[in-house]
Amino acid sequence: MAAQCPANGTPSIPVADIHTNPADPARPWRRTARTGIYQPHLVDDDQRSNDRGMF
């Protein structure tokens, strides 16, 4: 499912149903990613990542 805001610039909020199906094919990928294979590529002290309340 994809969400798209109106082209005229009207503020919008996309809404989606999130299903937590254990058979979801993304689950094995997520498990692999969390093992630390991306750790060497992460940027330390990136303000956009550190402040989760910021847009």
C-alpha positions as CSV (number, residue, x, y, z in Angstrom):
1,M,0.0,0.0,0.0
2,A,1.3,3.5,-0.8
3,A,0.1,6.8,0.5
4,Q,0.4,10.1,-1.4
5,C,-0.4,13.6,-0.2
6,P,-2.4,16.0,-2.5
7,A,-0.2,17.8,-5.1
8,N,-1.7,21.2,-4.1
9,G,0.3,21.2,-0.8
10,T,-2.6,20.7,1.5
11,P,-1.3,19.2,4.8
12,S,-2.3,15.5,5.1
13,I,-1.7,12.5,7.3
14,P,-1.4,9.1,5.7
15,V,-3.1,6.3,7.6
16,A,-2.4,2.6,7.1
17,D,-3.3,-0.7,8.7
18,I,-0.3,-2.5,10.1
19,H,-0.5,-6.3,10.2
20,T,1.8,-8.2,12.5
21,N,1.8,-11.4,10.5
22,P,4.6,-13.7,11.7
23,A,4.9,-15.2,8.2
24,D,5.7,-11.7,6.8
25,P,8.7,-12.0,4.5
26,A,10.2,-8.8,6.0
27,R,10.7,-10.5,9.4
28,P,13.9,-12.5,8.4
29,W,15.5,-9.4,6.9
30,R,14.7,-7.3,10.0
31,R,16.3,-10.0,12.2
32,T,19.4,-10.0,10.0
33,A,19.6,-6.2,10.1
34,R,19.4,-6.1,13.8
35,T,22.4,-8.5,14.2
36,G,24.7,-5.5,13.6
37,I,25.7,-5.9,9.9
38,Y,25.0,-2.1,9.3
39,Q,26.7,-0.9,12.5
40,P,30.0,0.0,10.7
41,H,28.1,2.2,8.3
42,L,26.1,4.2,10.9
43,V,26.9,7.9,11.4
44,D,27.6,8.8,15.0
45,D,26.0,12.0,16.5
46,D,23.6,12.6,13.6
47,Q,21.1,15.1,15.0
48,R,18.4,13.8,12.7
49,S,18.7,10.3,14.1
50,N,19.4,11.4,17.7
51,D,16.3,13.6,18.1
52,R,13.3,11.4,17.3
53,G,10.8,14.2,17.9
54,M,12.3,16.4,15.1
55,F,11.0,16.6,11.5
